[in-house]
């Protein structure tokens, strides 16, 4: 099982995403906006206007700086 953790800022919508992928599929996500945070997972894939990322990891345009550690992801995830 391959796990990948990503932190990506979407400038157009002012959203910071933290994503946890397993085998190329998003299984957990945190969205941070000026209005608050959304914690999404396979068990809770939607909240208000937020939805768990449903594309493969390969669909993202990622740079080296976008990859984070498991610890960094869970530091944010555990704030819920």
N, C-alpha and C positions, 0 to 999 in steps of 0.2 A: 504494500500500500504506500503510495507516494503522497506526502502531505506538503502543501505549499501555502505560505502565508503572505498576503499582499496588503499594502497600504497605498491607496491611490486617491488623489484629490481630483474631483471633477469641477473644474473652474466655472463652466457655464451654469451650473446649478448650485455652486457653493456647497458641495457635499464632500466630506472626507469618508472614504470607504475603507473598512478593514475586512478582509475576506480570508476565509479558511477553505482551502480546496483539498479534497481527497480524490486521487486518481482523476484529476482534471475537472471535477464537479464541485461547485460551491456547496458547502454543508453548513456554514455559519457566516454571518455578516453583521457588521455594526456600521450604521450610517450616522454620521454626526453632521448636523446642520445647525444654523443659527436658532432654529426653533426647538431643537432637542436631539434625542438619540433614538434610534430604532435598533432593536436586537432581533435578528432574523435567523432561522434555522430550518432544517427539514421539517421539524415538528411545528414550527411557527413561521411559515414562509411569507406571510404578508402582514403588514401593520400600517393602517391608514393608507398613505400613498406609496409606501415602500414595499418592495418585493425582493425576495432572495434572488440573487443573480442566477439566471437560468441558461447562460451560454457556457461554453467550455472555457477553460483557462486560456487556451490557445487564441481565443477571440480577442483577448485584451492586448492592447499595445503597451507592453511593460518594458521598463528600463531596470537596470540593476538596482537603482535606489528604491524601487517599488517593493522589493522583496524584504520581508521582515522576519524576525524569529517567532517561534511558537510562543515564547514568553511575552514578547511585546503584544502579540494578538490577545492573549488571555489576560494580560493586565487590563486592557480595555474591556474585553468581554465580561470580566468578573465585576465590573462596575454597575451591572444591571441590578 
